Amino acid sequence: MSKLRIGIAFFYHESHSFSPVKTSIQDFYNEGYYKDDAVITAYKGTKTEVGGFIDVLEEKNAEIVPLVTAAAIPSGIVTAAAYTEIKREMLKSIEQAGALDGLLLALHGAMVVEGVSDPEGDLLCHIRQLVGDALPIATTLDMHANVSERMIAQTPLHFGFKTYPHIDMYEQGERAAHALLKQVETNEPYFVSFVKLPMMPPSINMRTEEGPMHDLVESAIRWEREEGIVSASVMGGFPYSDIPEVGASIIVVATDQSKGDRAARSLAEEFWLNRERFIMDLPGVAEGVSLALSLKTEKPVVLADISDNPLSGGSGDTTALLREIINRNLTDALFGGLYDPESLSSCKDAGEGATLSLALGGKCSPEFGEPIQVVAKVIKLSDGKFINKGPMNTGLLVDMKGAAHIRVGELDILLTGRALSANDPEMFRHIGIEPTEKRILGLKVKNHFRAAFDPLISQIIYLDGPGVASNQLKSFSYAHIPRPIWPLDDIQTWGK
C-alpha cells in the first residue's frame, strides 16, 4: 500500500485595523516565509502547530508534502500585494504537489487584508476550488480567531488553541493531524457545529490558568469526553479587527451532529453569561509605577505595557512608560524591548562602550508619546538572534534584526530591530541581561510572556497607557463591525 501524501502549510497573521503600520511582504520574510523542504528545516522539532503536523505524519509513516509557510508579527492590516503573493504561491504549491490525500493548514483566523475582511475564508475557498470537495482539510486556529461562516463551510475540521498563553500549539497540530488521517483512512464523516456570539471581549482577562476562559475551556474539555465529540473550541476573537466577521464563537467537531449542536449551544450560552468577567479596570502609567515602587518583593515586579504589546498589534515604540521610569530615576530596573532601528543603528556605529545621545522610541506612533532625548552608554550589541527556551514556541528561532543593551543612568534598556513582545527570557539573556536580577521589569507584553516569566517574577501590574492596543475598546472608531455587539453596546439578552 502506498503512503498517504499529506500537504502541510501555514499562513499566520493577527491584524490590527487601527494600527498605522501596515504589514508588508518584508514582514513575512522577517518572521518566516518558507517553501518546500525549507518548511521542514524551520519547524521540525519545534513546539508549533507545524511541528505537531510533522511529528504525527512521520509517526504514521505518511509522506509529508511541504507547501508554503508564512507568518508575520501582529501589526496593521496586511497589504493586498503581500496577501496576493503568498496566496498565489500557496495555491501554486498545492497545484504542483500532485495527488494529495489530505491537507493540514495552520491559520490564525484574525488576519485582515486591504480589501479583504476574511482572508482565511477567502484562502480556504480558493484551496477548496482547487482540490475539489472530497479532499479532507484540517486547520488549527488561534484562540483569538474571528471565525467566519465561510471558513466553516470549507471543512468541518477546525481545532482551536485551548491555552493562553498559547502553549498547546503543538498539541492542536497533533490533534488536527490525527483527525485528518482518521478521516482519510476510514472515510468517517465529521460534522461541525458553529455558533457566533454578538460579543468581542477584550483579551486581558482571557488567560486559561484562571478566570472565565479557564472555566469555559474546562467545560469544553468535559464535552470532549462525551462519545461523538471530537473537539470543542472556545474562540475569544480579536477585537481590534474592524470587520463584519469580528467576535467570539464556538466550534464543535463531532461524529454526531445533534450532540455537537447541543455542545456548541451550551458552551455559547456559558460564554455569554460570563461575558462581564472579561472586563478589567487597569491603572494608568503613573499610578502603576507608583504601585510597583510600593511593593516589597523578593522577585521582580513586571509593569506590563499592554497598550503597546506587539503581539496585539502595538508598534513596540511608545514612550509613556519609559519616560515615567526615566523621570523617576529608577534603579535596578530593565525596560524592553523597545523597537527603535534608528537608535539601534546609531549604537552599532558608535560601538560597545561608547556614550552617545539618542532619541528613544516615539517614531512609529508619536501621537502616543514623543521620542525621549537621552544620553546612553552602549553596553553590548548582538545580531538579535536567539532560540526560544520557554514553553511557548519552544525551539523556534527568533530574529530581532539586531539588538543593543544600553544604559541610561542606572536603567538598562534593550533596543530591538523588530517590534517583538518580550515573551521569552532569552530575548534578554542572549545579550547578557539577566531579568531576574532586576527589581522592576518594564515589558511590552500582555499574557503570552507569563508562560516563561511567571516562575521568575513576584507580581504583574497591567498598565493601560497610550497605545493602539488599549484595553478601552470604546476608544476605537469602529466602522465595519456588526452592531449591536457587546461590550460596545448594552445587550441584555441573546439567543432567546
Helices and strands as residue ranges (DSSP letters): E 5-12, E 15-16, H 25-31, E 32-35, H 37-43, H 49-59, E 63-71, E 75-76, H 80-96, E 102-107, H 119-131, E 137-141, H 149-154, E 157-160, H 169-186, E 191-196, H 212-224, E 229-235, E 249-254, H 257-273, G 275-278, H 285-294, E 301-305, G 306-308, G 310-312, H 320-327, E 333-339, H 341-350, E 355-360, G 366-368, E 372-382, E 385-387, E 397-399, E 403-408, E 411-416, H 426-429, G 435-437, E 440-443, H 450-453, G 454-456, E 459-463, G 473-475
